[in-house]
Amino acid sequence: MFYYNNSTFFVPSFTGTLMTTGFDLIFNSLRLSRKRSSPTLEIPADGAVLAMLGELAQTQEQSVQELTAKLLKKAVTELYQASDKNIGRWETLSERQQEVAALACLAYTNAEIAERLDIGLETVKTHMKEILRKFEVRGRHQLRYLLRRWDFNDFEDDAPSV
């Protein structure tokens, strides 16, 4: 159940990590809050968002609270499904492919990756080709976007320097 207070909805007892999905417009400012006795999810909603929710709720013949609950559930479900899929893909990579992918996500060029990991440039290219295939993306920019919320700093720190 959602609680409405001025221009904010409260969802009691929500826990978990959220990342934006296709619902960015409505949920881009999600944050956990402890303003109540139990953890809540506070969704600051400006007038435009409330108006959109109101119009959509009216067309769906639902209350704004019911519609918002459904949208939030769908967004969180999609988030976890996408996250699980990417984790599964990551786990199919070899340790070396994971290192290459992490450094690529940290904006290293193929030449920099080769130097950093002390491997040949063609080996890096082969690893990148396989990584992109496994993640079903066409380029490193898409890979970086797909994994943009992942923290790869440990890979950068652990990579041997030449």
C-alpha positions in Angstrom: 0.0 0.0 0.0 1.2 3.5 -0.8 0.8 6.5 1.5 0.4 9.9 -0.1 1.7 13.0 1.7 1.7 16.3 -0.2 3.6 15.4 -3.3 5.3 12.2 -2.1 4.2 8.6 -2.1 5.4 6.3 0.6 5.8 2.5 0.2 6.2 0.7 3.5 8.8 -2.0 4.1 10.6 -1.8 0.8 14.1 -3.1 0.7 16.5 -3.7 -2.2 18.7 -2.0 -4.7 17.0 0.0 -7.5 18.4 1.0 -10.8 16.5 2.9 -13.5 14.6 1.0 -16.2 12.1 2.1 -18.8 10.2 3.9 -16.0 12.9 6.5 -15.6 10.5 9.4 -16.0 8.4 8.4 -13.0 11.0 6.6 -10.8 14.3 8.5 -11.5 14.4 9.9 -8.0 13.7 6.8 -6.0 15.5 6.6 -2.6 15.2 4.7 0.6 13.9 6.7 3.5 13.5 6.0 7.2 11.1 8.9 8.0 8.6 6.3 9.4 9.1 3.6 12.0 9.7 1.0 9.2 11.8 1.6 6.1 9.9 3.3 3.3 10.5 4.1 -0.3 10.0 7.8 -0.9 9.1 8.9 -4.4 9.2 12.7 -4.7 6.7 13.5 -7.4 6.5 16.8 -9.2 3.3 18.2 -10.6 4.0 16.9 -14.1 4.6 13.3 -12.9 1.5 13.4 -10.7 -0.5 14.7 -13.7 0.7 11.9 -15.9 0.0 9.3 -13.2 -3.5 10.8 -12.8 -4.3 10.7 -16.5 -3.0 7.2 -16.9 -4.8 6.0 -13.8 -8.0 7.5 -15.1 -7.7 5.7 -18.5 -6.9 2.5 -16.6 -9.8 3.1 -14.2 -7.5 2.7 -11.2 -6.5 5.0 -8.4 -3.1 6.7 -8.7 -1.9 4.6 -5.8 -2.9 1.3 -7.5 -1.3 2.4 -10.8 1.9 3.5 -9.1 2.1 0.2 -7.2 1.7 -1.7 -10.4 4.3 0.4 -12.2 6.8 0.1 -9.4 6.3 -3.7 -9.2 6.8 -4.0 -12.9 9.9 -1.8 -12.9 11.5 -3.7 -10.0 10.7 -7.0 -11.6 12.3 -5.9 -14.9 15.3 -4.6 -13.0 15.9 -7.9 -11.2 15.3 -9.9 -14.3 17.8 -7.8 -16.3 20.3 -7.9 -13.5 20.0 -11.7 -13.2 20.5 -12.1 -16.9 23.6 -9.9 -16.9 25.0 -11.7 -13.9 24.4 -15.0 -15.7 26.2 -13.7 -18.7 29.1 -12.4 -16.6 29.5 -15.8 -15.0 29.9 -17.4 -18.5 33.0 -15.3 -19.1 36.4 -16.7 -18.3 38.5 -14.9 -15.7 40.5 -13.3 -18.4 37.4 -12.2 -20.3 36.0 -10.7 -17.1 39.2 -8.7 -16.7 39.0 -7.5 -20.3 35.3 -6.6 -20.0 35.9 -4.8 -16.8 38.7 -2.7 -18.2 36.6 -2.0 -21.3 33.8 -0.8 -19.1 36.4 1.5 -17.4 37.0 3.0 -20.9 40.4 1.4 -21.5 41.2 1.0 -25.2 42.1 -2.4 -26.6 45.8 -1.3 -26.7 45.7 -0.1 -23.1 44.0 -3.4 -22.0 46.7 -5.4 -23.8 49.4 -3.4 -22.1 47.8 -3.5 -18.7 47.2 -7.3 -18.8 50.4 -8.1 -20.7 48.6 -9.9 -23.5 48.6 -9.4 -27.2 46.3 -6.9 -29.0 44.8 -9.6 -31.1 44.0 -11.6 -27.9 42.2 -8.6 -26.5 40.2 -8.2 -29.7 39.3 -11.9 -29.6 38.2 -11.7 -26.0 36.1 -8.5 -26.7 34.4 -10.2 -29.7 33.4 -13.2 -27.4 32.3 -10.8 -24.6 30.1 -8.8 -26.9 28.6 -12.0 -28.3 27.8 -13.4 -24.9 26.2 -10.1 -23.8 24.4 -9.8 -27.1 25.6 -6.3 -27.8 27.3 -4.9 -30.9 30.0 -2.7 -29.3 31.9 -1.8 -26.2 29.7 1.3 -25.8 26.6 -0.9 -25.5 28.4 -3.1 -23.1 29.4 -0.1 -21.0 25.8 1.1 -21.0 24.5 -2.3 -20.1 26.9 -2.6 -17.1 27.0 1.1 -16.2 25.9 0.6 -12.6 28.5 -2.1 -11.9 31.6 -1.2 -10.0 34.8 -2.3 -11.8 37.3 -0.3 -9.8 38.7 -3.5 -8.1 39.6 -4.8 -11.6 41.5 -1.6 -12.3 43.3 -1.8 -8.9 44.1 -5.5 -9.3 45.3 -5.4 -12.9 49.1 -5.9 -13.1 50.9 -2.7 -14.2 53.6 -3.1 -16.8 
